[in-house]
Amino acid sequence: MSNIHAVVLAAGQGTRMKSKLYKVLHPVCGKPMVQHVTDTLAAMKVEDVVVVVGHGADAVRAALGERVTYALQSEQLGTAHAVQQAVPHLAGKEGVTFILYGDTPLLSADTLRELLAYHQAEQAAATVLTATFADPTGYGRIIRNEAGEVLRIVEHKDATPEERLVREINTGIYCFDNQKLLAALKQVNNDNAQGEYYITDCVGILRDAGEKVVAYIARDPDETMGVNDRVQLSQAERYMRLRINEQHMRNGVTIQDPASTYIEADVTIGADTTILPGTHLRGKTVIGSDCLIGPQADLRDVTVGDGVTISYAVLVESAVEANVSVGPFAYVRPGTHIAAGAKIGDFVELKNARIGKGSKVPHLSYIGDAEIGESVNIGCGTITVNYDGAKKHKTIVGDQAFIGCNTNLIAPVTIGNNAYVAAGSTINQDVPDDALAIARERQVNKPGYAAKLPRKQRNQE
């Protein structure tokens, strides 16, 4: 949006969180609260976004990167003082400026668009985003005149008994004419009990100057909730999770039990996929269509093709192509790529491995730092012995090879195409194409020897 600017206040420490992590960096559905705010502004294509930082400034910069501009509030002297730190970035610019908070992760782009549209339609100098609560105790009240314009904002402790009956409250989110905001900021003083500079004073200053000040009531008051402690953090998490789940369901995804399904904000899911209870989908996970995910699947930063089944499994930073089956009780670690039609069964761990098309690792195996060809069968209990105590080494298994049960493949080693490895073998040399490798001690039977061995007495208590 051209000529639309935003100032995001994110300098506070958030002592009520009782945490080493700065308040605006606490995650909600997988992302720091302040990133939800800046992502919403990015979705609206807001031209300039200035984030005012203070406590934990370096950590906030690290989280948000270079896609926003920063202003430093080294001493926290109130909300207007925070906005004043952004003045050098706003000076000389026309248009509209949003004032937002980094601890309001639920605020949607639709609500901000509605606020902006109302502000512009009313040709107001300032528009306050408000909400109506059944119990507004503790919130500043919006006092309007008969024309519906805002006369003033009265804090709860300063309100008269009649004013306390007002249920419309100030959310602290504003739309200002940018130049009029800059002029008002010059007039704000700290003549109050706290000795701080408040952005609410700008509303009064503009009103006293004869400017038009209006308020827009948010359709969903829950969106305006600020997060100040761990209880409110959990409430924001629950609200956003249900909102995310509802959006996926409206896009054609079946979520059997939304209350027990945890999907983070950047996850993408194709139509006709079913998500079963207890599933966690995290990070930038992408799931295709016609999949069955869960129950109890935990995926982070995983790409999943169409028609995949994953149950009781953990997958991290991996790729799974179409029509693959994973689980139950499989662990797919970073760097793994599972090609189409493969099967990864129970109690299998994969790490930095490529599993070829149609290959099977059915159960009880560890395949790490390996390249498995197409249509390979990996027998139960197979281990790629990839670590020599200092370095990791690679195992290569060719197409259509057969690896018998309880086999150790001591890397670096290559098993050729169509090769067979006999069960119980420990392989430390390459196996040529079409060869059979047997590497185990010859069996020796000693008749009658068992009678010489001590035995526990039978029927002992």
N, C-alpha and C positions, 0 to 999 in steps of 0.2 A: 504494500500500500504506500503510495507516494504521499509525502508530507504527514505521515503518521509516525510518531515517535513513542518510545516507552522508557520509563525509568523503573527499574526493579530494585526494591530496597532489600538488601541481603547482608547488612553489616552487623546485625545483632548476634550476640553469643548464644542466647537461648538457655539461660541458666536453669529454667524449669525442666528442661530435658534431662538434666543431671547426667551429662554425657561428655566424653572427650571429643566427640564428633560435633562440629558446629551444626546448629539447628537446621539450616536450609539444606545441609548435605545428607540429612537422614532420608533414607529411601522410602518411597511409596510405590509399590508394584514395580520394583526393580530399578527405579531412577531417583536421583536426588530430587527433593521437592523443588528446588530452584530450577532444575533442568526441565521439569514439567512446565513451569511458567514460561521459560524461554522457548521451549519447543512449541507451546501454544502460540506465542508471538511469531515464531518462524512460520508456522502453518498459515498465519494471517498475512505473511509477507510484510511485516512491519519494517519500515525503512531503517530506523535507528533504534537499537536497544542498548541502553546504558544500565549496567548492573553496578549498584553501589555496594562496595565491599568494605569490610572492617575487620572484625574478628575472623580469623581463618581465611584471610584474603587469598593467600597462595593456594590453599586447598580448593577454594571456590573457583579460582582461575583454572586450576588443573582440571576440575570437573567439567567446566563449560568450554574451555578452549578459546580459540580466537574468533569465534563467530559472533561475539558480542563485544561491546566496548566497556571498559571498567573505569569507575571513579572511586577514589579511596576516601572513606570517612574514618580518619584515624582516631577521632574522639566522637563518641556517640552523644549528640546533644539534641536528639529529637528528630522527628520525621521530616520536618521542613529543612532542618540542617542537612539531613541526608540528601534531599532533593537538590539543595544548593550545591552540593559537590558535583552534580551532573550539569550544572549551568554552562560551563565552558563547552560542553558537547551539544547543547541546545541553542546557544546564543546565535541570533541572526537567522533562525529557521522559522518558517511559517508552518501552519498546520495545527495538528492536534497531538497532545501528549497524554499517554496513559500513565498513571501512577499505580504501581502494583507492588505486591509483597512476595518475597521469595518463599514464604511459608504457606502459600495458598495453592497447593498442587491440583485441586479439584476444579479450578476455574477453567471453563471451556472456551474454545474459540467462538462458538455460537453466541455465548453470553457477551463476550467482548464486542463482537460484531453488532449485536443488538444495542449495547450501550453506546457504541460509536454512532450508529445510525440515529438513535434518539438524540444524542448530543448535537449532531449536525442538523437534524430536522428542526430542533428547537433554537438553533443558532445561539447556543448558550456559551457563556464564558467558562462555566464549569458544570459538570454533571457528576453527581455522586451515585455510585452503585449502592443500592440499598437492598435490604431483605426484610421480610416480615416473619417474626418468630412468635409463637404462642407465649413463650416466656422470654422476654427481652432483657431480663435482669443482667446488669453488668455492662450492657452495651450503650453507646451513645445514641440518643434518639434524634430522629429527623423531624424538625418542626417546620411545617409548611404554612403558607398563607392560603387564602381562599382560592387563588388562581393555581394552586398546586406547586408554586415555586418554593424553593428552600429558603426559609428565613434564617435558620441557624441549626447548628448541631450541638446538642446539649449532652454532656456526659452524665451517666447515670447518677453519680454522687452529687451532681449539681442540679439535677432536674427537680421540678416541683412535683407534688403528688399528682397533679393533672398531667404533666408532661410524662410522668412514668407510666401512664396508661397507654401511651403511644407504643405500638408494636413494631413500627418501622424503624430499623436500626441502620447505623452507618457501618458499612463493611470495610471502609478504609481504602476503597478502590475508586479512582477518579478518572475523569476525562477532562482535560483543560485545553482551552485555546493556548497554544504554546507561548505566544508573546505576552498574553495577559497573565499567565502563570509566572513568567519571569519577572514581570513588574510587581506582582503581589509578593513574591518571595523577598523582594528588597524591603518590604514593609513589615515583615514578620518580626516580632520581638519575643523575648523569653520572660516576659513579665507574668510569671505564673509560679505556683507553689513548687513545681519541679525544676524551674529555671531552664526549661527546654523550649525548642522552637518546633511548633506543631503545624503540620500541613493543613489541619482543619482551620487554622487561622486564615489561610488563603481564601477559603470559602467565604468567611465573614468579611474579609477585606474587599473582595470583589463585589459582594452584595452591598456593602456600604458605599461603594463607588458607583452604584446604580447598574451594575452589570447583572445579566440574567444568570441565575443559578438554579438548576433543576435537579431532579433525582429520578433514576430509573430503577424500578424494582425487579430484581432478578427472579426469573421464573422458578428456579430451584434454589432455595436458600442454602441447601447443603453445599453447593458449589463454592460458596463464599467463605467457608470455614477456614480459619487460620489454625495452624498446628503449633501449639505452645508446649505440650508435654507428651509423654508416651501414651497416655490414654487417648488424646486426640489423634496421635499418629496412627493408632490402631483403628480408630474410627474412619480416618481418611483412607487407610488401606482397604478396609472392608467396603466402603462406598465405591472406591475406584475399581476394585476387583469385580464387584457386581456390575458396574457400568461396562467394563471391558468384556465380561462374559456375555452380557446382553447384546452388545454390538456384534460379537462373533455369532451368536445364535440368530440374530436378524440377518446375518450374511450367509446363513445356510449351514452352520456348524451345529451338531447336536452335542450338548453338554448335559450329561445325564443328571448330575447333581451340582449345580453352580455353586452351592454353599461350600462344597469340599473340593473345588477346582480352582487352582491358582495360576492365572495367566498374566504375565507381565505386559507392560504397555506397548512394547515394540514387537510383540509376537504376531506372526501372520499365519492364518489357517485357511486352507481351501474348503470349498463347499463339500457337503456330504461326508465330512470327517466326523467321527464320534470320539468325544473325550470322556473317559470313564472316571469315576471318583478317585480322589487322592492324587491326581496328576498335577505336577508343577511344570509349567512351560516358562522358561526364563530367557532374559537377554534378547538377542535378535533371532530367535528360533523361527524357522519357516517350515510349515508343514503343508504338504500337498493335499489333494482331494482324495476322498474315499479311503481314508486311513482309519485305523482303530488304535487309539492311543490310551494306554492305561488298562486296568487300574494301576495306581501307584507307579506311574512313569515320571521320571524327573529328567528333563531335557534343558540344557543351557547352550545357547549359540550353536544349535544343530540345524542342518538342512535336511529335510525329509521329503522324499518323492511321493508320488501317488501310490495308493494301494498298500501302504506299509502298515504292519502290525507291530506294536511295541507294548509289552506288558511287564510290570514289575522290574523295570530296568532303569539304569542311570546312564545317560549319554551326555558327553561334554565336548564341545568344539569339534564336531565330527559331521560327516555327510553320509546320508543313507539314501540310496537310489530306490527306484520304484519296485514295489512288490517284494520287499524284504521283510523277513520276520525276525524280530529281536526279542529275546526273553523266553521264559521268565528268568529273573534274577541274573541278568547280564550287566556287565560294566564296560561301556565303550568310552575309552579315554581320548584325550585330544590327539588330533592328527590322523584319525582313522577315517577311511573311506570304504564303505560297503557297497559293492556294485549290485545292479539289479538282480532280483531273484535269489539272492543269497539268504542263508539261514544262519542265525546266531542263536544258539540255544541256551539252556540253563547253566548257570555257574560258569559262564565264559567271560574272560576278560580280554579285551583288545586294547592295544596302545600303539599309536603311530603305525598302524597296519593298513594295508590295502587288501581287501578281500574281493576276489574276482567274481565275475558274473556267474551266478548259479552255484557257487561253492557253499560248502556246509561246514560249520564248526558247531556240531550239535550240543556238546556238553563237556563241562569239567576240563577246560583247556585255557592256557594262557598263550596268546599270540601277540608278541610285541616286537616292534621294529622289523616288520615282515612284509613281504609282498607275496600274496597267495594268488595263483593264477585262476583261470576259469574252470568250473566244474571239478573242483578239488574236494575230496572228502578228508576232513581232519578227524581222526579217531579220538575217542574219549581219553582224557588224561594227557593230551599232547602239550608239550611245553617248548616254546622257542627260547633257548637259553641265550639271552641276548647281552648279558652284562658280565664282563670279566673282572669286575672290581674296580676298573678304571675307565673303560670305554664301553659304549653300546655298539653292538654289531648286528648286521642285517641277515635275515633268513629269506631266501627266495625259493618258492615252490612253484614249479611249472604247471601248465594246464593239464587237467585230467589226471593229476597225480593222486595217489592213495596213501595216506599216512595212517598206519595202524595204531591201535590203542596203546596208551602208556609209552609214547615215544618222546625222547629228548632230541631236539635238533639244536646242536651246539653251534652257534653262529661265530664267525661268518660261514655260511654253508648254503649250497644250492642243490635243490632236488629237481631233476629234469622233468620234462614233459612225459606223461604216461608212466612215470616211475612208480614203483611200489616200495614202501618201507614196512618191514615186518613189525608186528606188535612187539612191544617191549624193547625196542632197539634204542641205542644211544648213538646218534649219527654225528660224527665230527669231520667227515670228509664228503666232498660233493658226490652226488649220485647221478650218473648219466641218464639221458633219455631212455625210456623203455627198460630200465634195469630194475632188479629186485635187490634191495639192500637189507641184510640181516646183520645186526650188530648187538649180540647178546651172548652171555656165557653159556657154554654147552651144559645141558642139564645132566646131573649125575644122581642116580638113585643108589642108596646103600641099604640092602635088605636087612631087616631086623635091628637096625641101628636105633630106631625110636624107643625100643624097650630099655635101652641103656640111659635114656634121658630122664631126669627127675620130673615127677608129675605131682600136681596138687592132689591131695586126697579127695575123693569124691564125697558128696553129701556133707561137706563142712558147713557148720552154722556160720 
